[in-house]
Amino acid sequence: MRTAYSVETVRAAERALMARSPEGALMQRAAAGLAAACADLLGRVYGSRVVLLVGSGDNGGDALYAGARLARRGAGVTAVLLTPGRAHGGGLAALRRAGGTVTAADSAASSDELILRADLVVDGIVGIGGKGGLRPDAERLAGVVARSRAAVVAVDLPSGVDADTGEVRGAALRADLTVTFGAYKPGLLVDPAREYAGVVRLVGIGLEPPPTDAVLEALQHADVARLLPLPTGESDKYRRGVVGIAAGSARYPGAAVLAVSGALRGGAGAVRYVGPAGDAVIARFPETLVSDAGPAKAGRVQAWVVGPGAGDDAAAVAEVLEADVPVLLDADGLRLADRDAVRRRTAPTLMTPHAGEAAALLGVRREEVEAARLAAARELAAVYRATVLLKGSTTLVADFAGGPVRVNATGTPWLATAGSGDVLSGLAGSLLASGLRAADAGSVAAYLHGLAGRFAADGAPTGAHDVASHIPEAWRDVRG
């Protein structure tokens, strides 16, 4: 499992490590890892042209020491100093001894030409403590970098993004590769900042932040495999769990079909469908148990999914919320659910909004949610006393009880297609019925759904029904 830590926690771990290490040892470890990553990206170091963008912090020192290592291997290395009087002295001396050169950022013509001719630019402008976007001189350089053909490596974090939140409040520098030290930072895993980070490479420098202090975590294959519900020799369809689906309408029968398609592939032993789209569901999935008597009379279930394509059927949503089993609220169900009814539930509630739905529930603009996804997920979970799966470019799962927020590491932009969320809801609901807690059901479903989307698309457009059909392949891939 990948875990990410706040700047405060990372700083504390660094102080503890420095207290028992020789002076400068951490910076040298970081510089060695950074130089190795740069060399890998360049392929051929000798004769390459490398520009270091150097600020006044320690990551500027990391860049300078890494540049010295590249210079000793035959690269032509120039450091562009944004604050010449405050650059790291030891790093500057090391670079000069290795044959590197130094210029000031305020020499615009010179620094611009260097960047435009470079093979590699190393972003050591601002470290993990930076807030609020780039200052004007750095913003100008970022614009030049964007026009260049150089590969860009960020030191610890792309300059201009917020390490703790993943927010980008102004101009920021986009990297092809970010080399981060000791521990992941939340901003490297959460959009919009994640898009600025490119590929993220973690370099160990001996940090040992307490696992209990993690603020973000990303499941990997092994984590998901441990959570997947598997039948035993004593299992039957009822012991494996029964999920109820209250979805669809005369106008949107396809939402019911797609939710059921996800539920049938999520590990539960049976799926009960309640709603006006029963004929469409049975025609596609004859194994479904269909009822038109309403959720309360549908028969025993271990979890409910309510809302996809439900239109204005507020009565069904209210009825499901009264059930003493886990409930997943999606789509129209989010809009129709009474907030107080959700808050007073004693059984778990999993809400699965996209950014627009989350914005409506919070009374803010969609752009505000997209700009601060981590804060929005946490706030929505607290307001509704629920577990929230915030869908999007990086899907987040936040629980009102606290603990690390889960971020999904799988997916593809091709999943932005009609009905994809209905499949996810059915899949997550099935995992709830099989006994997973809400946060696990949501994060495992997002992981499998993302993998299935990759397999279904394979680099080309795909539809929601194709995503559902590839869930078994994703399941086998995780287990294998």
Steps between C-alpha positions, in 0.01 A plus 500: 500500500626847419464742788532877487585732788448864581784749474501534878544123547773482236685792656487335843634172358779690324601675822509171686714338230739795471559493875652153470671539160823671391451859392379523140440126467127535413565753227769281349267200498228707336743642244630154412148371438409812303811476282434132428142577396619783274759272342237234434277757333783641287626160393835650397644736760830589330453804277143570614391852592347535845350814656432520873234748615615573853308671779612580852379186677652160564353356182711758315796346682384152391493623140848651524661188646320280244622736226856460627466121465371537143780745415760249620351255250552741213174695486508873439322633808392858565320619813254787456470666842173672587644648822878510445582621847305221669587191295643202687870575548626143520303399193630796300858417592452134405354594163783739418764244604339249263521746209146633511417867438267745670284787376227716649133472403478877456729464198191416297644459153780276622283277723226470236747389234652244735158348575391493136821313404494260797446126488394495865368761744509429873238689701651588837316830543261440790485212746214327680434804717402720206150651490298702253660444161820636348634852540531711183867423428443126541176518302689651209752217507220241517357652183836463325527138618154428360615627159816293503548141393690411814397220732410643841582343836352649816691478828268353766194684362422717197549864593171683549282211621386444858663192651229444763185550296576446132368848424653729239415858591705675232765435241692173546769312315407178321739207531544180304649334807489591867766352726369515854701415810422280798121496471221588262326833549121525447537753218686241292201265503199736480389714209538768387859490631550139391474610137797729555716226652523262206648164598586490871814322620558450873863508620564355844719713725434322829190688616269313734176696539255319732256291289216625718572856386422434132238739361457329163538144377478328165419130477718276285420160348602308813283720723196453280560125472490471881166679512320317219216278627557137403248215538585191705378144474218584741382808308160531343342796322354641819813460712695684231262793538203638312510854361184695426493742206233773504575681179377591156178655376284499191725771360830341609464120501861462389626630835335205673648253251849643544480511881390136501782411261753641746331334798502155339878520467574631849510186710151491652301178460183654361356827372147619572365771273212731599361759264320569173776360277448136598426380147818657365704350784358149460547511123871571548566315826249218563681400821380820670225476763245762391225657710261790447374510859741767623825472697338413834324197351768383261642239735811481713813682382835572662543836324309740274600708200256781430486788258649425154246620244229523769358828370279653769416186701567652841280242672729211404805692620335576834392137539851370436652746748277353772652155449744383765762385248778680315369733228674644197358831376575602143378736227135602555512335841749763615266778395188339646644383832411702809821609671367440850378154402849413385664649809284304744563163338686250720593265216775615261423736213723527193441804277648503149470850348694649212628856538179662379283300741740566789489872421120500508497319836753744647342810345813604310609521136627189324830674433556538874465126553731420210762744628497358855391139465653378826331771707166446323497125563580547867242774545223303330575197716482713814177677398315174426677277755565258217779350293545700180643370174568811295528393137726673254850511357622378837226318689513563875336306782459692827333378818331731750669312786837623377809303407695516175309593187530234230603607151453266206804422290321338203276634225508660159344815352289269283295422814340844460207346314126477564404218734849433633401630843195270507729200453723625782202538732380146440852363549552691826155402626576134438822530699305664782255209501787252515612654828764762418487820703395808305850647448635165382203432273533842340877488451506139376216573259677809367820299454332213312285742299810696397683184394194378310483835324862466391445148371177595322641811336850376413574846361167551321147618589290257699149476646375431850378152408853415381642621831263270691592203283869550581456503879573123522824558307594775748414270790723223358780746435496613863484144632773382259 
